[in-house]
């Protein structure tokens, strides 16, 4: 329990002093809450001895009212510093997590971690923020109230205080056992929740395929199975606490009964006054109230610890090193020097070397899986190469700040992703400082201005999740508008015209021409007609550059490129003949 307080205090960072204030205020709040009981004892003692005067009555009343008001004010201060700070802490942590995710290598997102990451963001952080911080309040106030009550009680009846201390210790042992049970089983609960999250994400993202192949029932069964498994895990988790929780409650009830019986016996033997006996009875219920509260939240405390564990595991994930250093670039030439790269044990690139001159076009061609997209990913530093160097303007890209590198690169992907926002904001994403006129001009250059204006809400039209309300060609042109607005000196085009109908392809090609003017261009395309004008063509096969040169040179060589070209020409002629 103290470990949770320590971890939350460390996580608080700049808000740590607020938590310290809350802890200190809790002490005085506990004293203020117990003061009315002491004053009631004093009143009863005065009353039974026949010495309760009018002055004493009003003094006791004023002290009781003041202590109650003070307790309310102190509770407000504690909540403001503790619970209020909790929301600020996790607002900061969400931003920090966003920055962390941006720095993770893309390999992290291809190892089944999406469900884990989604569960942490949607469940764990929310649980710690809303439930965890509130339980932190319960922990601190309960522990402090327990100590303050025992100290106060020791002044009136050391024997009863000792009984309460022993019984509290026994309840603490049961509480420790509950924590052990929780520690053993909470991980399984979270794994089930994570699996369910992954299943739902996969089901929703693949809905088009699921419907097309009549897999609705089959895929729904997996989601249902995951939910059922999670439900059973939660039920089993709660069931394991029944016996220890009942035992703890029984110990508390038994202890209260012993204290009341002892106090009554002492009263009968005239070893204790009626006033003190009544006060001890009240104290008996007061001291066990926080203990009962701790037992009731013990499972949630362990879940909070597990949530913190999963969150901290993400924070400990190794990110791509970032020097943060701004360097002077003499040019925007890209050079690969003996670059090799592997996805785990699958070697994709083998000693790749080439130079993409500034303001020139370099085309990467080859069959699927040969390593073309990997080259672009390494330039944008989505991964780091295993061996060799990638230079930008004669500077190793690992030696410059990541923000500087990516500010010099625009990427147009084959699979376009648009945010569930307006068309205007999706384009403006390329340059947050751009004026509205600059955004509209980028749309004109990307040949998407006209179809946007025809929409009911124009540029304020919401595109839907991942751009679901737009066609593939429309999404592609908006992504090109975004890249045009960024106006980076280096452009990476990854199959930008793939799977696009001829009419859209014409518009997209015009948009690309606007985008790449006077840029260092790396283009991937299976349509060899689009790379005929490239300053150099690199033919990739098996992760190696097997041919390089201009179109005419490669055709004349009669190698792999010539075979690809002939195959493409025959396919085009056959299509025309049909």
N, C-alpha and C positions, 0 to 999 in steps of 0.2 A: 504493500500500500504506500509506504514511504517512497518506494522506488518510482511509483507513478507520479507522486508530487515532485520528485527530483527531475524526472524526465520532462514533465510539463513546464517546470521552472526553467530548465535549460532551453527548451524549445521557444519559450517566451521571448528570448533575446532582449530587445530594447524595451519590451513591456514587462520585464522581470520585476522591476521595482513596484509595478502595480500589483503583482501577485504578492510580493513581500508586504505591501501595505494591507492587502486583503487578509493575509495571515495574522498580522499584528492586530488589526481591527477585530478579527474573530475572537481573540482573547477577551477584549473588553466587551464585545457583544455577549459572550457567554456569561461574563460576570453580571452584566446588566440584566440578562434574562433570569439569573438566579437570585438577584437582589430581592424581588417581591417575596420569594419563599422565606428568605431570612427575615424580612420585615413582618411577614405573617407569624413566624415563630416568636418574634419579639412581642407582637401584639397579644398573642395567646399567653405568653409568660406573664405579661403585665396584667392581662385580664384575669387569669386564674389566681394571681396573687392579690387581686383587688387594687392594683396600683395604676390601672390604665386611666390616665387623665385625658381631658379634652385636648390639651396641647399635644400629648403623645399621639392621640388619634389623628389629628390633622398633620402632624409631622410624618407619621407612617404613610398616610394617604398621599402626601406630596412626594415622598421618596419613591413610593410604588409607581405613581403616575410618571414621574421624571425618568425612572429607570426604564419603564415601558417605552416612553417616547425616545429615550436615548438608544434603546435596543433597535427600534425601527430605523432611526437615523444611521446607526452603525451598520445595520443590515444593508441599507441603501448604498453606503460607501463601499462596503465589501462587494456587493453585487456589481457595482459600477467598475470597480478595479479588477474584479475577477472575471465575471461572466462577460462584461462589456469588453474587456481586453481580449477575451477568447475569440470574439468575432474579428477583432483587429489582427490578432495573431494569425488566424487562418486565412484572412484576406491576403495578408502578406505571403503566407506559405503557398497559397494557390498561384500567386504570381511567380514565386521562386520555383515552384514545380514546373510552371510553363517555361521558364528560362532553362531549367534542367532538361526538360524534354527536347528543347531546341538543340541542345548540345549533345544529345545521345546519338551514337552512330545508327544508321538505318538498320543495321543488323539486329538491334534491340527490338525493332518492330516486326521482325520476321521470325521470331523465335517463340511464338505463342504467348507473347507478353501483353497483347492488346487487352485481353480479358482481365489480366492482373492489373494493368494500368487503369482501365475503366473502373474496376471495382474500388481501387484506392481513391480515385477522384470522386466517384459518385457515392460511394458508401462509407469508406473509412474516414476520410477527412470530414465528411458531413456528420458522421457519428461522433467523432471526437469534439467537433465544434459545438454541436447542439447538446448531445448527451454527456460527453466526456467532461466538458468544463462545468456543467451543472453538477455532475457527480463529484468533481473536484471540490466544489463548494460543500457538498455533503461530507466528504472525507475530512476536510479541514475543520469544519464546525463541529462535527461529531467527536473527533479526537480531542479538540481543545475543550469542548463542553465536558467530556468525560474526565479530563485531568482537573479542570476547575472545580467540578462537582465533588470529586474525591478529596481534593485539598480542603474545600469548605466543610465537607462532612467530617473530616478528621478532627476538626476543632470541637465538634459537638459529641461525637461518639466514635472513638478509635476502633472499637470492636466491630461496629456495623460497617465502618469504612474498610476494615480488613476483610470482612465477608464479601463486600462489594468488589474489592480488589481481586480476591481469589476467584470469584465467579466470573469477573470480567476476563481474567486470564484464561479460564476454561473456555469461555466463548471465543476468545482470540485463537485458541488452538483449533476449534471447529472452523473458524474463519480461515485459518491457514490451510486446513484440509480442503475447504471449498476452493481456495485459490489453486491448489495443486490439481484438483479435478478439472478446473477451468483451463489450466495451462495444458493439460494432456489432451483436451478435446476441442478447444477453441480453434486450433489450427485447421482441424477437419471441417468445422463449420465454415470457415472462411474459404477453404479450398472448394467446397460445394458452391458457395456463393459466387466465387470466381468462375467456376465452370459454367454455372447458369448464365452469368453475364456474357461469357464468350459464346455460348450457344445462341443467345438472343441476338447478339451482334451479327453472327454469321447468318442466322435465319433472315434477319431484316435486310442485310446487305445483299444476300443472294436471292431475294424474293422473286426477281424476274426469272432467274433460272429455275427456281423451285416451281413456279407456276407453269413455265414452259414445258417442263418434263414431268408434270403431274406428281411432284414429290411432296406436296403439301402435307399429306398425312404422315409420311415417313419423317420429314424434317420436324414436323410438329411434335412427333413422338419423342424426339431427342430433347426438345425444349421442355416438354412435359416431364420427361424422365429426370432432367436436371432440377426442375422445380420440386418434384416429388422427393428427390434425393436431398435437396436443401431443407425441405420441410421436415423430413424424417431426422436429419442431422440436428436441426434446431430443437425438435421435440425430445430427441434422445439427450441432447445437451442439457435441456432444462430438467429432464427427469432425474439426471444424476445428482441434482442438487436437493432433491426432495428430502432424503434422509438427513443429511447434515443440517439443512435449514430447519427441519422440525426439531432436531436435537438442540440446535442453538436456541430456538424459541422456547423449548422445554426448559433448558438451563436458566434462561432469563426468567421465565414464569416461576420456576422453583426457587430461584434466588430472591425474588420479590416476596414470595410466600414465607421464606425463612426469615427475612428481615422484618416483615410485619409481625410474624409470630414471636420473634425475639423481642421486638419493641413492646408488644403487648404483655409478654411475660415480665419484662423489666418494670412495666407500668404497674402490674398487679403486685409485684414485690416492693413497689414504691422506690425502686432504684432509678426511675426515670419519670419525669413530669409528663402530664398529658400533652402539653404543648410540644415538647421535644418528640414524643411518640408520633404525633400527627405530622410533624415536620419530616421525620425520618421516613414515614410512609410516602409522603409526597416525593422526597428525594429518591426513594427506591424506584419509583416509576420514571423520574426524570433522568436518572443515570443510565437506565437500560434503554431508554428511547433512542439515543444515538447509536448504541451497540446494535440494536435491532435494525436500525437504518443501514448500518455498514454491512450486516449480513445480507440484507435484501438486495444491495447493489453489488455484492461481491462478484457475481458473474459478469456484470457490465464492466466492472473495473478490469477484469481479465480481458474482455473483448476490446476494451480501450487500449490495453497494452499490446494486444495482437495487432490492432489497427495501427498503432504507432510503429510496431515492428515492420509491418508491410510498407508503410510510408517511408520509413528510414532506409529500407532496403533499396527503394528507388533512388533516394538521395545519395546512396553509396555507390550506385552504378557508375562505372567508369565512363566519362565523357571524352569526346575528342579534345585533345589539348588545345588550348587557346592562349597564345602569348599576349593577346590584347594590344600588340604593338602595331602602330600605324607606320607603314613603310612608304618610301617614295618609289613609284613605278615609272621607269623610263619609257615603257611601252606596254602594249597589251598582247604581246606574243606569248603563246603557250608552248611549253616544251615538256615532253615526257622523256625521262632518262632511265632506261632499264627498269621500267615499272612492272612489278609483278603483284598479283592480288588473288586472294582465294576467299570464297565463302566457306568458312570452316575448313573442311578437307577437300573441297572442290576448287581446284586451281582454275581460275577464269582467264587471267592475263599472265603472259610469260615474257618477261624482258621486252616490254613494249617501249620503243623509242621513236619519236617523231617531233617535228616542229610545225606548229600552226602559226604562220606569219600574221602579224597585225594587219587588220583590214583585209584578210583573205578568207576564202571559203575552203574548209577541209571537210570532205565527205567520208563517212565511215559506212562501208557496205560489207555484207556477209550474211550468212544464214542465221536464223534465230538462235540465240544462246551462245554466239561466238565471242561476246564480250563488248559489243558496241555501246550498249547502254551503260555498262560498267565504267567505260572510259569517261563518259559524260558525268556520271555520278562521282567519280574521283576528282574531276576538275572542279565540281561544285562542292567538293569535300563532304559529301554525304557519308563517305567512308575515308579512311586513310589507307594508302597503299602499304603493302607489306614490305616491299623493298623498292629501292630506286627513289627518284625525285620527280615531282611535278612542279615546274617553274612557271610563274606568271611575271613577265617583265624581268626575267633573270633572278627572281626572288622565289625561294621555296614557299609554296602556299601555306605550309605549316608554320612558317616564321612570321606570318602576318596575322593581324586580328581577323577572326572569322567574319566579323561585321564588314570589314574592309573588303575581304575577298568576295563575299556574296553581293556586296553593293556594286561590284564590277561585272556581275553575271546576271543575265536573264535566261530563264529556262522555259521552254514551251514543251510540255509533256504530251505524249500520245493520249494518255488518259487524263482528261482535264478535270480538275476539282474546283468547283465554285462553292463559296460559302453560302449558307442559307441567309442571304441578305439581299439588298437591292442590287440591280445591275450596276448602278453608279458606284456603290461601295466596293463591289468586286473588281471594278476597273481601277478605282482609286487605291486599292490595296497595293498597286505597283509603286505608288509614290504618295504617301500621306500628306505631303506638303503641297501637292499640285492644286492649282486653282480649278474651278469648275470648267472654265473654258479649255484648259489643258486636257482635262478628262474627256470632254466632248470632242476635241481635236484628235485625241488618240483613238476614239471610237470611229471617227471618220476615216482615219488612215487604216484602221483594221477592217474596214468595210462592214461595220456592224451598226453604224449610226442609223441607217434607214430602217432596218427591221426593229430596232429598239424603239424608234419613234412611233412605229405602227402599233406598238403594244398599248393597252389601255392606260397604264400608269407610266409609260415611257421609261426613263432611266430609274424611276422609283419602283419599277416592277420587281417583286420578290422572285428569285430564281428557284426557290425550293431547296430541299436537302440535296447537296451535291449537284445543284443545277438541274434538278429533275424536270422542271417545266420548260426546258429549252432542248432543242435538237442538238445532235453531236456537232454539227457544223457551226451552229450559233455559239455553243459553249467554246469551241475552239477559237472563233474570232474574238470573243470576249477575252479569252486568255492571252491572245496576241495583243489586244488593246492594252491589257495590263502590262505586258512586256514592253510595248512601245512607250507607255507612260514612264516606265522605270528608266528607259534610255541608257541602259548599261552598255559599255563598250564591247562586251563579249556576249554572244548569243548561242545557246545550245538548243538545237531543234531535234527532238526525239520523235521521229515518225509523225510529224505534225499534220500530214495530209493522209495518213492511213485511215482506211475504212470510211472515207468521206465520198459522198456522191459527186459526180463531175461538176455540177453547178456550184456546189459549195467549195469544191477544190479550186475552182477558178478564183472565187472571192478570197479564199484563204491564201492562195499563191500571191495574189495582189497584196494582201495584208502582210505576208512574209517579206515581200520585196520592200515594203515601207519599213519593216522592222530591222532588216539586216543591212541597210545602206550604211556603208562606211564602218562596218563592225567586223570584229574577229568572229567568224562563224564556224561552228562545228555542227554538222548536220548528219543525222542518221536517216536513211531512207531505203526501203526495198524497191522503190520506183526509180530505177536507174536514170530515167529521162530527167528527173529533177536534179541530178548531180552531174550532168554532162558538162556544165559550165564551172565546175569546182576547180580551184587552183591546184588542189591535189586530192586524189582519191586514195584512201587506205583500205585495202581489202583484208579483212580479218577472217582468219580461219583457225579454229582450235585455240583461240587466245593469243595468236601470233599474227603479226603483219606479214602476209605472204607476198603481197604486191603493193606497189605505190606508184603514183604518177597521174598524169592527166587522162582524160577519157580516151582520146585518140591513141595515146601511147599504150594504154593498157589493152585496148582492143587489138592493136597491132601485135602485141606480144603473144596473143593466143593462149593465155593462161586461164586462171579461174575466173577473172573478171569477164573475159571474152565469152566463156561458157554461160555465165550469168546473163550477159547482154544478149547473146543469141537466143537463150531461152525466153527472155523477156520480150524480144522482138517477135518471135514466133507466136507467143501468147497473144500479143497485141494484134498481129496480122490475122490470127485465127478468129479473134473476137470481132474484128472488122469484117471478115469474110462472112461470119454468121449473121 
